[in-house]
Amino acid sequence: MGGKSKPAKGPKLLPTSSLKAGRLPSTGKKKKRPAAASGDGGEGGSGRRRKDKSFWGLLAAGAGFAALWAWNVWARAQQRQEDRRILDAMLRLPLAITEHAGCRMDCRFIGRGEIEQTLRSGRINPRKSQPALRTCPKYTVDAAVGPQRKNVQGVFAACPQETRVITVIDTDTNWPCGPC
């Protein structure tokens, strides 16, 4: 009997390079959970139907979204009022056009009336504005002006004695302007 000995059979080893650490492939069988000890027929839980739970969850989620939407509408209205207050104050002061702004207005075909209309009907762009600057806070205002509803962006400095036009941009057309 001097034959070969058979290797001992053990658990099947799988390469771990394609598997998550500590997990083996699923066999497709699910473990049964023990039912809670309640007198409602072995379904467990509080005896409510799943349909009722999903209705109240859906109702709560809908109420949350409605509250979020209402708060967003209110916050936008408050921001528009604040923008209007700032722009009206800038309109009451004399308009001073800087040399750079005058050059850009000429090359981009934007007139003084369109600048004033930008202040009357525009909205402050908070991403490009610097309201915390001392003496002359800087505001970027976006508006559609003129009979062709040209999209204009104006940069203004709200100084105590005047409203300075720093620059103006025609956002619809990229005009080839020289150095100013």
Summary of the structure (lengths in Angstrom):
residues: 180
radius of gyration: 34.8
end to end distance: 104.2
largest distance: 114.9
contacts: 370
relative contact order: 0.11
helix: 35%
strand: 17%
